[in-house]
Amino acid sequence: MNIKPSQVLVEEATKQIKTLSVEEVEKLLKEEEITLIDIRDIRELWKEGTAKGAIHIPRGMLEFWLDPNSSYYKEKKISEIKNMVLYCALGMRSALATKSLQDMGFNNVAHIDGGFAALKKSNIEIVSKEKK
């Protein structure tokens, strides 16, 4: 069996999507032009926190929550979203997720170069995420 490595998938996706630097994200947040979407697993948010104001949409549910034809569609969550900027821990899952949303027809989507690791080093406020 000849399996394409995940890193190759990420590299291919990155060539076809919009990638923003943390500096660009900071500027766009100040201008209220974007909505951050944290696609990490909830346990990652509990452990490390999340960017203030980010919407949490787990990677495994992303396409379903954003698809109006899906029984999982989250209209309330979606109506709040401007230009979507996805992030994961390092930027690999978010690259693939951004490509997937682009393939669905979304043109207002990008991801953050370096993911949450880069966000933590920026001026963007990180807040804790409590277990419910």
Helices and strands as residue ranges (DSSP letters): H 6-14, E 19-20, H 22-30, E 34-38, H 42-48, E 50-51, E 55-56, G 59-61, H 62-66, H 75-79, E 83-87, H 92-104, E 109-112, H 115-120, E 126-127
